[in-house]
Amino acid sequence: MNVLEALKNRHSTRVYKPDPVAPEVIREIVEAANRAPSWANTQPWEVYVAGGATLDNLRKRYLENFQKEVPPHPDIALPTSWPEVHQERMFQLGAKRFAALGIARDDQEARRKTTEMNFNFFGAPHVVFLCMDRNLSPWSLFDLGSFAMSLMLAAQHKGLNTIPAVMLVAYPELIREELKIPENLSIVIGIALGYGDQENIHNHFVTPRRNIDEFLKLV
Ligand SMILES: Cc1cc2nc3c(=O)[nH]c(=O)nc-3n(C[C@H](O)[C@H](O)[C@H](O)COP(=O)(O)O)c2cc1C
C-alpha cells in the first residue's frame, strides 16, 4: 500500500466485526511497528494484545464500571482544561459527528449509548495496550506515538482497522489484573484492532482537518 494513500484513508473505526485476527498477522504488524524511531533507540514500548476470553472478561468489567458511572482514571491523567482554540475544535468534532449520526444535541440517551461503545471496546476482537516504564520521561511518549501510528498503518496495510482511544485505558487497575501487567509499567493508550464493519454508519464519518496554511510557515 502506498504510504500517502494510507495516510489519507486511515480513520478511526468505531464498530468492528467479531472475527479474530490471526496471531501471525498481529505479530507481523507489531514487527513492522517495531521499526519506529525512538530516543537513542531506547525502544520504550511494552505491548500487550488482549483478545478472546481475556478481553471478554475485561470488557464485562469495563461495562459494569460504565453502568456504575465510575469516572475514568487512566495512568496518564486526563487533561483538566484546554486552551480555547483546542476546546472549540473538540466541540466542533462532537457537533459534526453527532449530526452525521443523526443524534440530536439534547438526546442524552443516544449520546450515552455512543459513549458506551468505548467501554465495549467498540466490539473489537483485540485491543493493543501500549505501556512503558513509569520512570521514563514524557519524551518516551513521543516514541510510543510513533510506534502507535506505525502499528495503525501496518494494520491498514493488512486490511485491518484501528482506533486509538484513551477510554480503552480508563480503568488501568482492571487491565493490570486481567492482563497481569506489572505495576512498574504505565498503561498509556489502547488501540482497538480488527476488521471494521464498513456498513455501519459510525464508520462513515470522516473528521475534518485545518487547512495547512493555518499552521504551516514555509520560511
Ligand atoms: C491520544 C488519543 C486518544 C483518543 N481517545 C479516544 C477515545 O477515548 N474515544 C474515541 O472515540 N476516540 C478517541 N480518539 C480518536 C480521535 O477522536 C480521532 O483520532 C480524531 O477525532 C481524528 O479522527 P480520525 O482518527 O478518524 O482521523 C483518540 C485519539 C488519540 C490520538
The ligand as an SDF file (V2000), in Angstrom:
LIG
                    3D

 31 33  0  0  0  0  0  0  0  0999 V2000
   -4.4840   10.0120   22.2520 C   0  0  0  0  0  0  0  0  0  0  0  0
   -5.8260    9.7770   21.5970 C   0  0  0  0  0  0  0  0  0  0  0  0
   -6.9150    9.4430   22.3760 C   0  0  0  0  0  0  0  0  0  0  0  0
   -8.1520    9.1940   21.7960 C   0  0  0  0  0  0  0  0  0  0  0  0
   -9.1970    8.7800   22.5830 N   0  0  0  0  0  0  0  0  0  0  0  0
  -10.3910    8.4750   22.0130 C   0  0  0  0  0  0  0  0  0  0  0  0
  -11.4400    7.9560   22.8120 C   0  0  0  0  0  0  0  0  0  0  0  0
  -11.3010    7.7250   24.0160 O   0  0  0  0  0  0  0  0  0  0  0  0
  -12.6010    7.6320   22.2020 N   0  0  0  0  0  0  0  0  0  0  0  0
  -12.7960    7.8350   20.8540 C   0  0  0  0  0  0  0  0  0  0  0  0
  -13.8910    7.5430   20.3530 O   0  0  0  0  0  0  0  0  0  0  0  0
  -11.8030    8.3190   20.0680 N   0  0  0  0  0  0  0  0  0  0  0  0
  -10.6070    8.6250   20.6150 C   0  0  0  0  0  0  0  0  0  0  0  0
   -9.5660    9.0620   19.8290 N   0  0  0  0  0  0  0  0  0  0  0  0
   -9.7620    9.1820   18.3670 C   0  0  0  0  0  0  0  0  0  0  0  0
   -9.8670   10.6470   17.9450 C   0  0  0  0  0  0  0  0  0  0  0  0
  -11.1230   11.1700   18.2850 O   0  0  0  0  0  0  0  0  0  0  0  0
   -9.6260   10.7260   16.4220 C   0  0  0  0  0  0  0  0  0  0  0  0
   -8.3100   10.2950   16.1470 O   0  0  0  0  0  0  0  0  0  0  0  0
   -9.7930   12.1300   15.8940 C   0  0  0  0  0  0  0  0  0  0  0  0
  -11.1160   12.5820   16.0670 O   0  0  0  0  0  0  0  0  0  0  0  0
   -9.4330   12.1950   14.4000 C   0  0  0  0  0  0  0  0  0  0  0  0
  -10.2220   11.2850   13.6790 O   0  0  0  0  0  0  0  0  0  0  0  0
   -9.5730   10.1220   12.7860 P   0  0  0  0  0  0  0  0  0  0  0  0
   -8.7150    9.2740   13.6850 O   0  0  0  0  0  0  0  0  0  0  0  0
  -10.7520    9.3610   12.2610 O   0  0  0  0  0  0  0  0  0  0  0  0
   -8.7650   10.7790   11.7210 O   0  0  0  0  0  0  0  0  0  0  0  0
   -8.3240    9.3190   20.3900 C   0  0  0  0  0  0  0  0  0  0  0  0
   -7.2160    9.6570   19.6160 C   0  0  0  0  0  0  0  0  0  0  0  0
   -5.9820    9.8660   20.1900 C   0  0  0  0  0  0  0  0  0  0  0  0
   -4.7990   10.1810   19.3080 C   0  0  0  0  0  0  0  0  0  0  0  0
  1  2  1  0
  2  3  1  0
  2 30  2  0
  3  4  2  0
  4  5  1  0
  4 28  1  0
  5  6  2  0
  6  7  1  0
  6 13  1  0
  7  8  2  0
  7  9  1  0
  9 10  1  0
 10 11  2  0
 10 12  1  0
 12 13  2  0
 13 14  1  0
 14 15  1  0
 14 28  1  0
 15 16  1  0
 16 17  1  0
 16 18  1  0
 18 19  1  0
 18 20  1  0
 20 21  1  0
 20 22  1  0
 22 23  1  0
 23 24  1  0
 24 25  2  0
 24 26  1  0
 24 27  1  0
 28 29  2  0
 29 30  1  0
 30 31  1  0
M  END
$$$$
